[in-house]
Amino acid sequence: MSSAPNILILMVDQLNGTLFPDGPADWLHTPNLRKLAERSVRFSNAYTGSPLCAPGRASFMAGQLPRRTRVYDNAAEFASDIPTYAHHLRRAGYQTCMSGKMHFVGPDQLHGFEERLTTDIYPADFGWTPDYRKPGERIDWWYHNMGSVTGAGVAEISNQMEYDDEVAYHAVRKVYDLARGHDERPWMLTVSFTHPHDPYVARRKYWDLYEDCEHLEPEVPAFAYEEQDAHSKRIFDANDWRNFDITTEDIRRSRRAYFANISYLDDKIGEILDTLERTRQADNTIILFLSDHGDMLGERGLWFKMTFFEGSARVPLMIAAPGMAPALVTTPVSTMDVTPTICDLAGIDIEEIAPWTDGETLVPSLKGERRATPVRIEYAAEGSNAPLVCLRHDRWKYVHCELDPPMLFDLENDPNELQNLATEPDYHSTAATFAEAVRRLWDMQAYDAEVRQSQARRWVVYEALRNGSYFPWDFQPLQKASERYMRNHMDLNVVEENQRFPRGE
């Protein structure tokens, strides 16, 4: 068997990073994640590459910003020629497998994974393409709306529960299979859940855990639409807020279901980690836990994601590795740093192989060194009429869009981002420094033109492909039933011996 470390990546969807200031908040019912946090390096200020599923996930896997991957939104193709951490590890001799969601758009539904155990929960085609040529347009059949909030509550099964139950089942089965040792290569398994993404619906056993929760209302209540910043107004409009009457009880039920689904995920993750322990693989396995982006959860009146505010852009990130001491890192980092970090821990020189990577290895941070460069974030999807960019460095967050006034926040003194300092005389120098950094790092006019061209091309292709016979790109898991259990082209004695773990006890 290989002595190289195995790698288990546990990804969740839309998990607000402010709930993980140093592992899970103490009031969350998450015993398995808490246990993992106790032996991990925790990054309390980790940020997504983009606060939306597909662009955030492509950035995480490639270690590149959306403008580089060209995955601008939830219907932009992730090109097959962009290396991901799965490619880097597979090239270095790892077996690579995924169970769950990654929201790949396009005919390539593997992106370096040898094996994919489930289909995706979201479509792989261009149907969810926004259109900058029609500012303010709502595409009702797929845009978010506030029905997720007004419809919050309890259910024993839902579309998303069915999916995550399947993801966990296949992941546990794969961990057992990896333990059998039929393949001597080290392994990387990515397990990616869709919860606690809305709709805010939870099973009763988890819902009941939060009956007396003191955190069912936002710290910053909703304020008037007219008082919101320009991008937040666009998000409100995109979410169709005028057609819903959101009550305090709606808010409390939505947040309660969201917290309940974190506990649901904790159980699923616990099953996987327990199987890893019982199959004696834990001591040689690096474990990463993270989310693709966050959820505003009613703060300021905003829900879901699509904004650079902390609830949406900040995510949990924890890394546990053999021989690595647990610690808390407060320096801002990015989910784009995961790919170079995994490569570093696996002994792969990504700077030589892929010098274009935007992320940076976090191994120096694991040793107590501070990251020197700003974290970059981009957004160019529904709810925007032009690309937005963000810089997060030290105590500061700076937001730029060609259509809007800039925003500057001092997160040390204003963690709720209520005071825009960009036009305050005392902060002129700081704002000017960030503005110059934006000009140096981004050509905003070219970025806007690239997004518009991509959208226009995809609208033509999608409308064409939906005429006549439709061939889907959605991943179809291959189930080789004739190669499972016992069949008459097999020797029963060999089957029973090979499928047992451990042997000889």
C-alpha positions as CSV (number, residue, x, y, z in Angstrom):
1,M,0.0,0.0,0.0
2,S,1.1,3.6,-0.7
3,S,2.5,5.7,2.2
4,A,1.2,8.9,0.5
5,P,-1.7,10.5,2.5
6,N,-5.2,9.8,1.4
7,I,-7.4,12.9,1.0
8,L,-11.1,13.2,2.1
9,I,-12.8,16.5,1.1
10,L,-16.1,17.2,2.7
11,M,-18.0,20.0,1.0
12,V,-21.4,21.5,1.9
13,D,-23.5,24.1,0.1
14,Q,-24.4,27.6,1.3
15,L,-23.0,27.3,4.8
16,N,-22.5,30.7,6.4
17,G,-18.9,31.1,7.6
18,T,-19.8,33.5,10.5
19,L,-21.3,30.4,12.2
20,F,-17.8,28.9,12.3
21,P,-15.7,31.5,14.1
22,D,-13.5,28.7,15.5
23,G,-15.1,25.5,14.4
24,P,-18.9,25.3,14.8
25,A,-20.5,27.9,17.1
26,D,-21.0,26.5,20.5
27,W,-24.8,26.5,20.2
28,L,-24.9,24.4,17.1
29,H,-25.7,20.7,17.6
30,T,-22.7,19.4,15.6
31,P,-20.8,16.9,17.7
32,N,-19.0,15.3,14.7
33,L,-17.9,18.7,13.2
34,R,-16.9,19.8,16.6
35,K,-14.7,16.8,17.1
36,L,-13.1,17.3,13.7
37,A,-12.5,21.0,14.5
38,E,-10.6,20.0,17.7
39,R,-8.0,18.3,15.6
40,S,-8.0,20.7,12.7
41,V,-6.4,24.0,11.6
42,R,-9.5,26.3,11.5
43,F,-9.6,29.3,9.1
44,S,-12.1,31.8,10.7
45,N,-11.8,34.2,7.7
46,A,-12.1,32.0,4.6
47,Y,-13.9,33.4,1.5
48,T,-15.3,31.9,-1.6
49,G,-13.9,32.8,-5.0
50,S,-17.5,33.8,-6.0
51,P,-20.7,33.8,-3.9
52,L,-22.7,31.4,-6.2
53,C,-22.6,27.6,-6.6
54,A,-21.0,26.9,-10.0
55,P,-18.5,29.8,-10.1
56,G,-17.5,29.3,-6.5
57,R,-17.0,25.5,-7.0
58,A,-15.0,25.9,-10.3
59,S,-12.8,28.5,-8.6
60,F,-12.3,26.1,-5.6
61,M,-11.4,23.1,-7.9
62,A,-9.2,25.1,-10.3
63,G,-7.7,27.5,-7.8
64,Q,-8.6,30.3,-10.2
65,L,-11.0,33.3,-10.2
66,P,-14.2,33.1,-12.3
67,R,-12.8,35.4,-14.9
68,R,-10.0,32.9,-15.4
69,T,-12.2,29.7,-15.4
70,R,-14.9,31.6,-17.4
71,V,-17.5,30.0,-15.1
72,Y,-19.2,33.4,-14.4
73,D,-22.6,32.0,-13.4
74,N,-24.6,28.8,-12.8
75,A,-24.8,28.0,-16.5
76,A,-21.3,28.8,-17.8
77,E,-19.3,25.9,-19.1
78,F,-16.4,24.6,-17.0
79,A,-13.9,23.9,-19.8
80,S,-12.2,20.5,-19.9
81,D,-8.7,22.0,-20.4
82,I,-8.7,23.7,-17.0
83,P,-6.8,21.5,-14.5
84,T,-8.5,20.8,-11.2
85,Y,-7.1,19.3,-8.0
86,A,-8.5,16.0,-9.2
87,H,-6.3,16.2,-12.3
88,H,-3.2,17.2,-10.3
89,L,-3.7,14.3,-7.9
90,R,-4.6,11.8,-10.5
91,R,-1.6,12.8,-12.5
92,A,0.5,12.2,-9.4
93,G,-0.8,8.7,-9.0
94,Y,-4.0,9.1,-6.9
95,Q,-7.3,7.3,-7.5
96,T,-9.9,10.1,-7.6
97,C,-13.6,9.7,-6.8
98,M,-16.6,12.0,-6.1
99,S,-19.9,11.5,-4.5
100,G,-22.4,14.4,-4.8
101,K,-22.7,17.9,-6.1
102,M,-20.2,20.0,-8.0
103,H,-22.5,21.8,-10.5
104,F,-20.3,21.1,-13.5
105,V,-21.9,22.8,-16.6
106,G,-21.0,21.3,-20.0
107,P,-20.5,17.8,-21.4
108,D,-17.4,17.1,-19.2
109,Q,-19.0,15.9,-16.0
110,L,-15.8,14.4,-14.4
111,H,-13.0,17.1,-14.5
112,G,-10.3,14.8,-13.4
113,F,-12.4,12.3,-11.3
114,E,-12.0,8.7,-12.4
115,E,-15.3,7.8,-10.8
116,R,-18.5,9.7,-9.9
117,L,-20.9,7.9,-7.7
118,T,-24.0,10.0,-8.1
119,T,-25.6,12.4,-10.6
120,D,-25.7,16.1,-9.8
121,I,-28.7,17.8,-8.2
122,Y,-28.6,20.8,-10.7
123,P,-28.7,20.9,-14.5
124,A,-25.6,20.7,-16.6
125,D,-26.8,22.7,-19.6
126,F,-27.0,26.5,-20.4
127,G,-30.6,26.9,-19.3
128,W,-29.8,29.1,-16.2
129,T,-27.9,31.8,-18.2
130,P,-28.6,35.4,-17.1
131,D,-28.7,38.1,-19.7
132,Y,-27.0,41.5,-19.2
133,R,-28.7,42.7,-22.3
134,K,-32.0,42.8,-20.2
135,P,-31.1,44.6,-17.0
136,G,-33.6,44.0,-14.2
137,E,-35.2,40.9,-15.9
138,R,-36.4,38.1,-13.6
139,I,-36.4,34.6,-15.1
140,D,-39.1,33.2,-12.8
141,W,-38.7,29.5,-13.5
142,W,-35.2,29.3,-12.0
143,Y,-34.4,32.6,-10.1
144,H,-34.5,32.4,-6.4
145,N,-37.6,33.8,-4.8
146,M,-38.8,34.4,-1.2
147,G,-41.0,31.3,-1.3
148,S,-38.1,29.5,0.4
149,V,-38.6,31.7,3.4
150,T,-42.4,31.8,3.5
151,G,-42.5,28.0,3.0
152,A,-39.9,27.1,5.6
153,G,-40.7,24.2,8.0
154,V,-40.6,20.5,8.6
155,A,-40.7,17.5,6.1
156,E,-39.4,14.0,6.4
157,I,-38.3,13.9,2.8
158,S,-37.6,16.5,0.1
159,N,-35.7,16.7,-3.2
160,Q,-32.5,17.8,-1.3
161,M,-32.8,15.2,1.5
162,E,-33.2,12.4,-1.0
163,Y,-30.1,13.7,-2.8
164,D,-27.9,14.0,0.4
165,D,-29.1,10.7,1.7
166,E,-27.8,9.1,-1.5
167,V,-24.6,11.1,-1.4
168,A,-23.8,9.9,2.1
169,Y,-24.8,6.3,1.3
170,H,-22.4,6.1,-1.7
171,A,-19.6,7.8,0.2
172,V,-19.8,5.3,3.1
173,R,-19.9,2.4,0.7
174,K,-16.8,3.9,-1.2
175,V,-14.8,4.3,2.1
176,Y,-15.4,0.6,2.8
177,D,-14.3,-0.3,-0.7
178,L,-11.2,1.8,-0.5
179,A,-10.3,0.0,2.7
180,R,-10.3,-3.4,0.9
181,G,-7.1,-2.3,-0.8
182,H,-7.7,-3.7,-4.2
183,D,-6.1,-0.6,-5.7
184,E,-2.7,0.2,-4.1
185,R,-2.7,3.9,-5.1
186,P,-3.5,6.5,-2.5
187,W,-7.0,7.9,-2.8
188,M,-8.8,11.2,-2.9
189,L,-12.6,11.2,-2.2
190,T,-14.7,14.3,-2.5
191,V,-18.1,14.1,-0.8
192,S,-20.2,17.1,-1.6
193,F,-23.7,17.7,-0.1
194,T,-26.4,20.2,-1.2
195,H,-27.6,21.2,2.4
196,P,-28.0,23.6,4.2
197,H,-28.9,25.3,0.9
198,D,-32.5,26.5,0.8
199,P,-35.4,25.6,0.6
200,Y,-35.4,25.8,4.4
201,V,-37.0,22.4,5.1
202,A,-35.7,20.0,7.8
203,R,-36.5,16.6,9.3
204,R,-38.4,16.8,12.6
205,K,-35.6,15.2,14.7
206,Y,-33.2,18.0,13.7
207,W,-35.8,20.7,13.8
208,D,-36.6,19.8,17.4
209,L,-33.0,20.4,18.4
210,Y,-33.5,24.2,17.9
211,E,-36.8,24.7,19.7
212,D,-35.2,27.0,22.3
213,C,-32.5,28.4,20.1
214,E,-31.6,32.1,20.9
215,H,-30.4,32.8,17.3
216,L,-33.5,32.5,15.3
217,E,-33.6,36.2,14.4
218,P,-30.9,38.2,12.5
219,E,-28.5,40.3,14.4
220,V,-29.1,43.1,11.9
221,P,-32.9,43.2,11.1
222,A,-34.2,44.2,7.6
223,F,-34.1,47.8,6.8
224,A,-35.9,49.8,4.1
225,Y,-35.2,49.0,0.4
226,E,-34.4,52.7,-0.2
227,E,-31.6,52.5,2.4
228,Q,-29.9,49.5,0.8
229,D,-26.8,49.7,-1.3
230,A,-27.2,49.5,-5.1
231,H,-26.3,45.9,-5.5
232,S,-28.5,44.8,-2.6
233,K,-31.4,46.5,-4.3
234,R,-30.8,44.4,-7.4
235,I,-30.6,41.2,-5.2
236,F,-34.0,42.2,-3.6
237,D,-35.5,42.6,-7.0
238,A,-34.0,39.4,-8.4
239,N,-35.5,37.6,-5.4
240,D,-39.0,39.0,-6.1
241,W,-39.3,40.5,-2.7
242,R,-42.3,42.7,-3.5
243,N,-44.6,39.6,-4.0
244,F,-44.0,38.2,-0.6
245,D,-44.9,39.4,2.9
246,I,-42.1,38.1,5.2
247,T,-43.1,37.9,8.8
248,T,-40.9,37.4,11.9
249,E,-42.2,33.9,12.2
250,D,-41.1,33.2,8.6
251,I,-37.6,34.4,9.4
252,R,-37.5,32.3,12.6
253,R,-38.7,29.2,10.9
254,S,-36.2,29.6,8.0
255,R,-33.3,30.1,10.3
256,R,-34.4,27.2,12.5
257,A,-34.6,24.8,9.5
258,Y,-31.2,26.0,8.3
259,F,-29.6,25.3,11.6
260,A,-31.4,21.9,11.7
261,N,-30.0,21.0,8.3
262,I,-26.5,21.8,9.6
263,S,-27.1,19.1,12.3
264,Y,-28.5,16.8,9.6
265,L,-25.2,17.2,7.7
266,D,-23.3,16.6,10.9
267,D,-24.9,13.2,11.2
268,K,-24.0,12.4,7.5
269,I,-20.4,13.5,8.0
270,G,-20.2,11.6,11.2
271,E,-21.2,8.4,9.3
272,I,-18.4,8.9,6.9
273,L,-15.8,9.8,9.5
274,D,-16.8,6.8,11.7
275,T,-16.4,4.5,8.7
276,L,-13.0,5.9,8.0
277,E,-12.0,5.2,11.6
278,R,-13.4,1.7,11.7
279,T,-11.6,0.8,8.5
280,R,-8.3,2.0,10.0
281,Q,-7.7,4.7,7.3
282,A,-8.1,7.8,9.5
283,D,-4.4,8.0,10.6
284,N,-3.2,8.4,7.0
285,T,-6.0,10.7,5.7
286,I,-6.0,14.4,5.3
287,I,-9.5,15.8,5.9
288,L,-10.8,19.1,4.6
289,F,-14.2,20.6,5.4
290,L,-15.5,23.7,3.6
291,S,-18.5,25.3,1.8
292,D,-18.9,26.8,-1.6
293,H,-20.4,30.1,-0.3
294,G,-22.6,31.2,2.5
295,D,-26.2,32.4,3.2
296,M,-27.3,35.9,4.4
297,L,-30.1,34.3,6.5
298,G,-32.1,37.4,6.7
299,E,-29.3,39.8,7.8
300,R,-30.2,43.3,6.5
301,G,-33.2,41.6,5.0
302,L,-31.1,39.7,2.5
303,W,-31.3,36.0,1.9
304,F,-29.3,33.3,0.0
305,K,-26.0,34.6,-1.5
306,M,-24.9,36.6,-4.6
307,T,-23.3,39.4,-2.4
308,F,-20.0,40.1,-0.9
309,F,-21.3,40.7,2.6
310,E,-19.9,38.3,5.2
311,G,-22.9,36.0,5.5
312,S,-22.7,35.2,1.8
313,A,-19.0,35.4,1.0
314,R,-17.4,33.9,4.1
315,V,-17.3,30.1,4.5
316,P,-16.0,27.6,7.0
317,L,-12.7,25.9,6.2
318,M,-11.0,23.3,8.4
319,I,-8.0,21.1,7.6
320,A,-6.9,18.0,9.7
321,A,-3.8,16.2,8.6
322,P,-1.5,13.6,10.1
323,G,1.2,15.3,12.2
324,M,-0.4,18.7,11.9
325,A,-1.1,20.5,15.2
326,P,-4.6,22.1,15.5
327,A,-4.7,25.8,15.4
328,L,-6.8,28.9,14.6
329,V,-5.8,31.1,11.6
330,T,-7.5,34.5,11.5
331,T,-5.7,35.8,8.4
332,P,-8.2,36.0,5.4
333,V,-7.8,33.1,3.0
334,S,-9.7,31.8,-0.1
335,T,-11.3,28.6,-1.1
336,M,-9.1,29.0,-4.2
337,D,-6.2,28.2,-1.8
338,V,-7.4,24.7,-1.3
339,T,-6.1,23.3,-4.6
340,P,-2.5,24.5,-4.1
341,T,-2.7,23.4,-0.5
342,I,-3.8,19.9,-1.3
343,C,-1.0,19.7,-3.9
344,D,1.5,20.9,-1.4
345,L,0.5,18.4,1.2
346,A,0.6,15.6,-1.4
347,G,4.1,16.6,-2.5
348,I,3.0,18.1,-5.9
349,D,4.8,21.3,-7.1
350,I,1.8,23.2,-8.5
351,E,3.8,26.4,-9.1
352,E,5.9,24.4,-11.6
353,I,2.9,22.6,-13.1
354,A,0.3,25.3,-13.1
355,P,1.9,28.7,-12.4
356,W,-1.3,30.5,-13.5
357,T,-3.1,29.4,-10.3
358,D,-4.7,32.4,-8.4
359,G,-4.8,30.6,-5.1
360,E,-1.8,30.2,-2.7
361,T,-0.8,27.2,-0.6
362,L,-2.0,27.5,3.0
363,V,0.9,25.3,4.3
364,P,2.8,28.4,5.6
365,S,-0.4,29.5,7.4
366,L,-0.5,26.0,9.0
367,K,2.9,26.8,10.4
368,G,1.9,30.2,11.7
369,E,3.0,32.5,8.8
370,R,0.6,35.3,7.7
371,R,-0.6,35.6,4.1
372,A,0.5,38.8,2.6
373,T,-1.7,39.2,-0.5
374,P,-5.4,40.3,-0.5
375,V,-8.1,37.7,-1.1
376,R,-9.9,38.3,-4.4
377,I,-13.6,37.6,-5.0
378,E,-15.7,38.1,-8.2
379,Y,-19.4,38.0,-9.0
380,A,-21.0,38.3,-12.5
381,A,-24.3,36.4,-12.4
382,E,-28.0,36.9,-11.7
383,G,-28.8,40.0,-9.7
384,S,-25.9,41.9,-11.3
385,N,-25.9,44.1,-14.4
386,A,-22.1,44.3,-14.6
387,P,-19.3,42.4,-12.8
388,L,-18.5,43.1,-9.2
389,V,-15.1,42.5,-7.6
390,C,-14.0,42.5,-4.0
391,L,-10.7,42.7,-2.1
392,R,-10.4,41.4,1.5
393,H,-7.1,42.2,3.3
394,D,-6.2,42.6,7.0
395,R,-9.2,44.3,8.6
396,W,-10.6,45.7,5.3
397,K,-13.1,44.8,2.7
398,Y,-13.4,46.8,-0.5
399,V,-16.1,46.3,-3.1
400,H,-16.0,47.7,-6.7
401,C,-18.6,47.7,-9.5
402,E,-18.5,50.1,-12.5
403,L,-22.2,50.8,-12.0
404,D,-22.1,51.6,-8.3
405,P,-20.3,53.7,-5.7
406,P,-17.4,51.9,-4.0
407,M,-17.8,50.3,-0.6
408,L,-15.1,50.1,2.1
409,F,-15.7,48.3,5.5
410,D,-13.5,48.0,8.6
411,L,-14.5,44.5,9.7
412,E,-12.6,44.8,12.9
413,N,-14.7,47.7,14.2
414,D,-17.8,47.1,12.0
415,P,-18.3,43.3,11.6
416,N,-21.8,43.8,10.4
417,E,-20.7,46.1,7.6
418,L,-23.1,48.9,8.4
419,Q,-20.8,51.9,7.7
420,N,-19.4,52.4,4.2
421,L,-16.1,54.3,4.7
422,A,-15.3,54.7,1.0
423,T,-16.2,58.4,0.9
424,E,-15.2,59.3,4.5
425,P,-12.4,61.9,4.5
426,D,-10.4,60.0,7.2
427,Y,-10.3,56.9,5.0
428,H,-9.6,58.5,1.7
429,S,-6.0,57.1,1.6
430,T,-7.2,53.5,2.3
431,A,-10.0,53.7,-0.2
432,A,-7.6,55.1,-2.8
433,T,-5.1,52.3,-2.2
434,F,-7.8,49.7,-2.8
435,A,-9.1,51.5,-5.8
436,E,-5.7,51.4,-7.4
437,A,-5.3,47.7,-6.5
438,V,-8.6,47.1,-8.4
439,R,-7.3,48.9,-11.4
440,R,-4.1,46.9,-11.3
441,L,-5.8,43.5,-10.9
442,W,-8.8,43.9,-13.2
443,D,-9.7,45.4,-16.5
444,M,-13.3,45.9,-15.7
445,Q,-14.4,46.9,-19.2
446,A,-12.8,43.8,-20.7
447,Y,-14.3,41.6,-17.9
448,D,-17.8,43.0,-18.7
449,A,-17.4,42.4,-22.4
450,E,-16.3,38.8,-21.8
451,V,-19.3,38.1,-19.6
452,R,-21.7,39.6,-22.1
453,Q,-20.2,37.7,-25.0
454,S,-20.3,34.4,-23.1
455,Q,-24.0,35.0,-22.1
456,A,-25.0,35.8,-25.7
457,R,-23.3,32.7,-27.1
458,R,-24.9,30.5,-24.6
459,W,-28.4,31.8,-25.2
460,V,-28.0,30.9,-28.9
461,V,-26.7,27.4,-28.2
462,Y,-29.3,26.7,-25.5
463,E,-32.2,27.8,-27.6
464,A,-30.9,25.7,-30.5
465,L,-30.3,22.5,-28.5
466,R,-33.8,22.7,-27.0
467,N,-35.3,22.4,-30.5
468,G,-35.8,18.9,-31.7
469,S,-34.3,15.9,-29.9
470,Y,-32.6,16.9,-26.6
471,F,-29.5,15.0,-25.5
472,P,-28.7,15.8,-21.9
473,W,-25.3,16.5,-20.4
474,D,-26.4,15.5,-16.9
475,F,-24.1,12.8,-15.4
476,Q,-25.6,9.3,-15.6
477,P,-23.9,7.1,-12.9
478,L,-23.0,3.7,-14.3
479,Q,-24.2,0.9,-12.1
480,K,-22.5,-2.4,-13.1
481,A,-25.0,-4.7,-11.4
482,S,-23.5,-7.7,-13.2
483,E,-20.2,-7.1,-11.5
484,R,-21.5,-6.7,-7.9
485,Y,-22.1,-9.4,-5.3
486,M,-21.9,-12.9,-6.7
487,R,-22.3,-13.8,-10.4
488,N,-21.5,-17.0,-12.2
489,H,-18.5,-15.7,-14.0
490,M,-16.9,-15.3,-10.5
491,D,-15.4,-17.7,-8.0
492,L,-17.5,-17.5,-4.8
493,N,-14.5,-18.1,-2.6
494,V,-12.6,-15.2,-4.2
495,V,-15.6,-12.9,-3.9
496,E,-16.1,-13.6,-0.2
497,E,-12.4,-13.2,0.6
498,N,-11.8,-10.0,-1.5
499,Q,-14.9,-8.2,-0.2
500,R,-14.1,-8.8,3.5
501,F,-12.4,-6.2,5.7
502,P,-10.5,-6.8,7.8
503,R,-9.4,-10.3,6.8
504,G,-8.3,-13.0,9.1
505,E,-9.9,-11.7,12.3
